[in-house]
Amino acid sequence: EMQLVESGGGSVQAGGFLRLSCAASKYAVSRSCMGWYRQGPGKERERVAAMFTLGGTTYADSVKGRFAISKDSAKNTLYLQMNSLKPADTDMYYCAALSCSTGYPMFWGQGTQVTVSS
């Protein structure tokens, strides 16, 4: 089972930025399909970004142009650079390893909280 540990969340003002990290173990992120999800109280978990084994990426419309997903193979770490943050981005953010065939999440991290104040 892939183990994932997120970090980098925190509190920022609107317009600010954060970079989330997801350290993986037991499997190489470079050979895995990975994604970032977020979920707030009473809301369904939504995928905000994903990266596939050939480097293709997808983003939710709400974050396009502001968020960027990337991998560092040497550190076996997934990142989510979040710029121009808005109060609507306030959520718990989760890293996930995805099935490359279905795109569905298989393993989850414990989450890291992002709070954006106006």
DRENLO-967657 format. One line per 5 residues: number of its first residue (from 1); their letters; for each residue x, y, z of N, C-alpha, C, O. Coordinates in Angstrom, 3 decimals. Atoms other than C-alpha are relative to their C-alpha. Last residue first. Layout:
<pts>
NUM) A) X Y Z X Y Z X Y Z X Y Z; ...
</pts>
This chain:
<pts>
118) SSVTV) 0.203 -1.146 0.905 -10.547 37.778 2.906 0.519 1.282 0.615 0.432 2.343 -0.003; 0.847 -1.045 -0.563 -9.136 34.756 4.708 -0.082 1.188 -0.949 0.850 1.467 -1.704; -0.263 -1.255 0.684 -7.813 31.614 3.060 -0.985 1.038 0.528 -2.198 0.859 0.418; 0.990 -1.014 -0.359 -7.576 28.454 5.144 0.405 1.323 -0.622 1.514 1.809 -0.402; -0.305 -1.290 0.618 -5.801 25.342 3.886 -1.136 0.953 0.336 -2.305 0.654 0.090
113) QTGQG) 1.008 -1.052 0.049 -5.873 22.226 6.051 0.546 1.266 -0.649 1.648 1.716 -0.335; -0.594 -1.202 -0.582 -3.674 19.212 5.288 -0.975 1.157 -0.225 -1.519 1.313 -1.318; 0.535 -1.327 0.255 -4.955 15.715 4.608 0.774 1.107 0.689 1.423 0.897 1.713; 0.853 -0.372 -1.130 -4.320 12.220 5.958 -0.600 1.388 -0.159 -1.522 1.746 0.575; -0.731 -0.548 -1.127 -3.008 10.846 2.681 -0.991 0.441 1.071 -2.202 0.275 0.923
108) WFMPY) 0.154 -1.382 -0.427 -5.119 8.654 0.473 1.025 0.359 1.066 1.474 -0.486 1.840; -0.583 -0.244 -1.316 -4.681 5.475 -1.541 -0.084 1.490 0.293 0.026 2.329 -0.601; -0.205 1.284 -0.647 -6.703 4.124 -4.476 0.511 0.175 1.423 0.070 -0.526 2.333; -0.994 0.051 -1.071 -8.205 7.187 -6.111 0.071 -1.365 0.655 -0.947 -2.029 0.856; 0.586 -0.033 -1.333 -10.083 6.657 -9.373 1.102 -0.084 1.061 2.124 -0.737 0.855
103) GTSCS) -0.086 -1.343 -0.562 -8.417 7.601 -12.650 -0.566 0.111 1.399 -0.538 1.192 1.988; 1.335 -0.565 -0.233 -9.687 4.366 -14.199 0.034 1.452 0.450 -0.957 2.170 0.318; 0.966 0.479 0.988 -6.595 2.906 -15.847 -1.370 0.652 0.177 -2.061 0.928 -0.804; -0.278 -0.616 1.294 -3.936 4.926 -14.030 -1.022 -0.438 -1.057 -1.187 0.237 -2.073; -0.113 1.069 0.977 -5.514 4.057 -10.689 0.230 0.651 -1.353 -0.550 1.508 -1.770
98) LAACY) 1.137 0.357 0.852 -4.827 7.088 -8.605 0.273 -1.279 -0.775 1.420 -1.627 -1.058; -0.533 0.795 1.106 -2.536 7.810 -5.660 -1.199 -0.535 -0.782 -2.136 -1.087 -0.205; 0.474 1.346 0.285 -4.101 10.537 -3.573 0.825 -0.636 -1.111 1.257 0.032 -2.050; -0.779 0.595 1.072 -3.093 13.760 -1.820 -0.525 -1.415 -0.219 -0.920 -2.083 0.737; -0.484 1.368 -0.105 -5.727 15.447 0.292 0.787 -0.379 -1.248 0.417 -0.022 -2.366
93) YMDTD) -0.569 0.489 1.246 -6.585 19.085 0.896 0.656 -1.361 0.227 1.381 -1.576 1.199; -1.026 0.978 -0.301 -8.924 20.192 3.671 0.468 -0.572 -1.328 -0.349 -0.968 -2.160; 0.420 1.389 -0.052 -10.742 23.262 2.493 1.113 -0.828 0.627 2.217 -0.340 0.873; -0.115 0.533 -1.354 -10.526 27.032 2.017 -0.606 -1.387 0.073 -1.797 -1.560 -0.185; -0.967 1.108 0.014 -10.219 27.600 -1.730 0.192 -0.614 1.388 0.899 -1.612 1.530
88) APKLS) 0.683 1.210 0.451 -13.435 29.673 -1.675 0.935 -1.199 -0.086 0.471 -2.334 -0.194; 0.678 0.626 -1.145 -11.550 32.275 0.399 -0.719 -1.295 -0.372 -0.839 -2.197 0.457; 1.274 -0.653 -0.284 -9.378 32.820 -2.687 -0.616 -0.641 1.253 -0.291 -1.780 1.587; 0.977 0.739 -0.790 -5.753 31.973 -3.366 -1.212 0.853 0.338 -1.110 2.063 0.540; 1.224 -0.825 0.054 -3.932 33.764 -6.134 -1.137 -0.657 0.770 -2.251 -0.795 0.264
83) NMQLY) -0.187 -1.443 0.070 -1.391 30.944 -6.274 -1.351 0.704 -0.053 -2.384 0.086 -0.311; 1.290 -0.684 0.014 -1.497 27.290 -5.223 0.254 1.505 0.081 0.745 2.006 1.093; -0.249 -1.431 -0.155 1.497 25.114 -6.033 -1.324 0.720 -0.170 -1.989 0.574 -1.196; 1.072 -0.813 0.552 0.526 21.497 -5.506 0.325 1.450 0.329 0.216 1.880 1.477; 0.235 -1.361 -0.470 3.418 19.127 -5.046 -1.276 0.571 -0.598 -1.746 0.131 -1.647
78) LTNKA) 0.960 -0.697 0.855 4.086 15.386 -5.253 -0.242 1.379 0.589 -0.255 1.537 1.810; 0.973 -0.922 -0.588 7.177 13.911 -3.626 -0.852 0.637 -1.085 -0.368 0.985 -2.162; 1.218 0.806 -0.018 9.486 11.011 -4.344 -1.162 0.765 0.623 -1.863 0.273 1.508; 0.535 -0.071 -1.363 12.391 13.313 -3.456 -1.246 -0.867 0.172 -1.794 -0.961 1.271; -1.108 0.229 -0.927 14.380 12.426 -6.560 -0.470 -0.008 1.446 0.055 -0.752 2.274
73) SDKSI) -0.313 1.425 -0.081 11.190 12.060 -8.588 1.095 -0.289 1.007 1.049 -1.307 1.697; -1.442 0.021 -0.106 9.971 15.574 -7.832 0.390 -1.459 0.212 0.225 -2.001 1.305; -0.649 1.087 -0.728 6.403 15.793 -9.068 1.494 0.264 0.062 2.063 0.876 -0.842; -1.302 0.420 0.496 4.183 18.682 -10.166 0.535 -1.129 0.870 0.027 -1.384 1.961; -0.429 1.257 -0.599 0.664 20.054 -9.889 1.329 -0.401 -0.615 1.551 -0.219 -1.812
68) AFRGK) -0.850 0.825 0.853 -0.048 23.704 -10.650 0.467 -1.229 0.766 0.981 -1.121 1.879; -0.657 1.137 -0.661 -2.814 25.899 -9.259 0.846 -0.759 -1.019 0.531 -0.787 -2.209; -0.466 -0.411 -1.331 -3.890 29.369 -10.403 0.783 -1.097 0.709 1.715 -0.807 1.459; -0.728 -1.243 0.086 -4.458 29.113 -14.177 0.531 0.487 1.342 1.319 1.432 1.390; -0.834 -0.143 1.196 -7.124 26.491 -13.733 0.646 1.368 -0.053 -0.005 2.387 0.175
63) VSDAY) -1.398 -0.275 -0.374 -8.349 26.340 -10.124 0.919 0.182 -1.207 2.102 0.479 -1.042; -0.091 -1.023 -1.044 -12.148 26.535 -10.472 1.435 0.366 0.360 1.668 1.400 0.985; 0.163 -1.335 0.590 -12.117 24.670 -13.778 0.233 1.100 1.028 0.734 2.173 0.690; 1.374 -0.449 -0.119 -10.720 21.597 -12.033 -0.100 1.415 -0.556 0.841 2.200 -0.440; 0.340 -0.904 -1.092 -7.329 20.701 -13.379 -1.501 0.244 0.028 -2.166 0.247 -1.008
58) TTGGL) 1.361 -0.536 0.085 -5.866 17.967 -15.543 -0.259 0.846 1.227 0.314 0.611 2.291; 0.632 -0.534 -1.203 -2.250 17.051 -16.179 -1.437 0.418 -0.302 -1.778 0.762 -1.434; 1.219 -0.759 0.238 -0.356 14.901 -18.666 -0.641 0.442 1.300 -0.577 -0.268 2.304; -0.132 -1.421 -0.307 3.134 13.920 -17.600 -1.232 0.831 -0.279 -1.243 2.029 0.003; -0.707 -0.638 1.118 3.289 10.494 -19.235 0.086 1.509 0.168 0.491 2.215 -0.756
53) TFMAA) -1.360 0.503 0.121 2.481 8.816 -15.894 0.772 0.614 -1.156 1.997 0.705 -1.082; -0.063 1.376 0.451 -0.531 10.969 -15.123 1.417 -0.359 -0.406 2.284 0.510 -0.498; -1.133 0.154 0.914 -0.911 14.127 -13.066 0.138 -1.475 -0.322 0.082 -2.322 0.570; -0.527 1.354 0.141 -4.120 15.198 -11.384 1.153 0.011 -0.987 1.206 0.826 -1.908; -1.082 0.164 0.959 -5.562 18.437 -10.047 0.442 -1.450 -0.032 0.358 -2.159 0.971
48) VRERE) -0.395 -1.308 0.523 -8.574 19.754 -8.134 1.099 -0.119 -1.035 1.199 0.732 -1.918; -1.382 0.023 0.480 -10.392 16.500 -7.465 0.326 1.364 -0.586 -0.412 1.877 -1.426; -0.164 -0.259 1.432 -13.502 17.021 -5.427 1.472 -0.029 -0.361 2.337 0.363 0.423; -1.415 -0.166 0.332 -14.544 15.582 -2.071 0.122 0.177 -1.500 -0.462 -0.587 -2.267; -0.637 1.184 0.550 -18.236 16.165 -1.532 1.470 0.301 -0.290 1.850 1.436 -0.576
43) KGPGQ) -0.184 0.013 1.453 -19.249 19.009 0.728 0.605 -1.322 -0.441 1.257 -2.015 0.340; 1.269 0.140 0.689 -20.751 19.084 4.213 0.104 -0.038 -1.510 -0.915 -0.045 -2.200; 1.104 0.551 -0.801 -17.568 20.432 5.756 -1.298 -0.053 -0.802 -1.725 0.955 -1.364; 0.406 -0.831 -1.109 -14.956 21.073 3.061 -1.155 -0.635 0.749 -1.725 -1.622 0.283; 1.329 0.239 -0.547 -13.161 18.663 0.788 -0.237 0.930 1.173 0.604 1.056 2.064
38) RYWGM) 0.331 -0.832 -1.146 -10.141 18.921 -1.453 -1.444 -0.268 0.423 -2.286 -0.682 -0.374; 1.421 -0.176 -0.220 -8.398 16.585 -3.824 -0.200 0.983 1.142 0.714 1.258 1.919; 0.336 -0.793 -1.190 -4.889 16.408 -5.234 -1.510 0.206 0.022 -2.124 0.541 -0.991; 0.934 -1.107 0.032 -3.912 13.698 -7.678 -0.100 0.721 1.329 0.299 0.210 2.376; 0.205 -0.638 -1.295 -1.364 11.094 -8.624 -0.982 1.155 -0.125 -1.158 1.719 -1.205
33) CSRSV) 0.945 -1.073 0.282 -0.760 8.580 -11.387 -0.436 0.561 1.353 -0.797 -0.187 2.262; 1.370 0.081 -0.489 2.300 6.573 -10.510 -0.830 1.147 -0.543 -0.302 2.199 -0.904; 0.658 1.067 0.751 5.662 5.804 -12.089 -1.471 -0.140 0.375 -2.119 -1.126 0.023; -0.317 -0.171 1.419 7.331 9.059 -11.053 -0.683 -1.053 -0.865 -0.909 -0.827 -2.054; 0.974 -0.918 0.597 5.497 8.892 -7.728 0.258 0.165 -1.489 -0.666 0.440 -2.254
28) AYKSA) -0.611 -1.185 0.589 7.553 5.818 -6.880 -1.068 0.877 -0.631 -1.865 0.410 -1.444; 0.162 -0.032 1.446 5.899 3.324 -4.528 0.600 1.296 -0.527 0.658 2.287 0.202; 0.311 1.342 0.489 6.693 2.223 -0.968 -0.265 -0.053 -1.492 -0.138 -1.119 -2.093; -0.918 1.094 -0.299 6.727 5.831 0.260 -0.587 -1.300 -0.533 -1.794 -1.412 -0.749; 0.490 1.360 0.225 5.212 9.109 -0.848 1.054 -1.022 0.401 2.254 -0.753 0.339
23) ACSLR) -1.112 0.933 0.030 5.744 12.637 0.443 -0.534 -1.421 -0.080 -1.368 -1.831 0.727; 0.506 1.331 -0.323 2.911 14.961 -0.489 1.162 -0.972 -0.165 1.538 -1.329 -1.281; -0.878 1.115 0.336 3.754 18.649 -0.507 -0.654 -1.305 0.423 -1.423 -1.350 1.383; 0.222 1.242 -0.723 1.462 21.660 -0.604 0.969 -1.064 -0.491 1.301 -1.125 -1.675; -0.395 1.194 0.734 2.736 24.995 -1.790 -0.190 -1.201 0.901 0.428 -1.311 1.960
18) LFGGA) -0.504 1.097 -0.806 0.926 28.086 -0.597 0.482 -1.093 -0.934 0.014 -1.204 -2.067; -0.334 1.280 0.606 0.074 31.431 -2.128 0.465 -0.976 1.067 0.910 -0.590 2.148; -1.262 0.618 -0.390 -1.533 34.740 -1.290 0.222 -1.339 -0.664 -0.535 -1.743 -1.547; -1.059 -0.476 0.882 -4.255 36.640 -3.088 1.350 -0.615 0.288 2.281 -0.482 -0.505; 0.377 0.092 1.406 -6.684 36.166 -0.229 1.075 0.657 -0.860 1.611 1.714 -0.526
13) QVSGG) 0.998 -0.958 0.450 -4.854 36.012 3.064 -0.290 -0.203 -1.476 0.525 -0.753 -2.216; -0.524 -1.111 0.798 -3.086 32.905 4.239 -1.133 0.954 -0.306 -2.307 0.614 -0.166; 0.929 -1.107 0.148 -3.610 30.169 6.815 0.669 1.132 -0.754 1.774 1.550 -0.411; -0.099 -1.089 -0.945 -1.808 26.854 6.628 -1.052 1.046 -0.270 -2.007 0.809 -1.009; 1.215 -0.782 -0.171 -1.137 23.770 4.569 0.209 1.114 1.011 1.240 1.172 1.682
8) GSEVL) -0.021 -1.275 0.700 2.377 22.719 3.673 -1.268 0.816 0.113 -1.311 1.952 -0.359; -0.443 -1.097 -0.855 2.299 19.028 4.499 -0.109 1.285 -0.803 -0.339 1.254 -2.012; 0.076 -1.370 0.490 0.830 15.824 3.137 0.580 0.969 1.022 0.621 0.695 2.221; 0.040 -0.946 -1.119 1.940 12.279 3.959 0.045 1.415 -0.554 1.032 1.816 -1.171; -0.062 -1.390 0.433 1.230 9.428 1.555 -0.133 0.917 1.208 -1.014 0.732 2.048
3) QME) 0.209 -0.887 -1.142 1.783 5.713 2.050 0.284 1.429 -0.431 1.291 1.708 -1.081; -0.758 -1.244 0.063 1.303 3.426 -0.942 -0.342 0.852 1.214 -1.511 1.010 1.566; 0.834 -1.193 0.000 0.000 0.000 0.000 0.870 1.245 0.000 1.816 1.354 0.781
</pts>
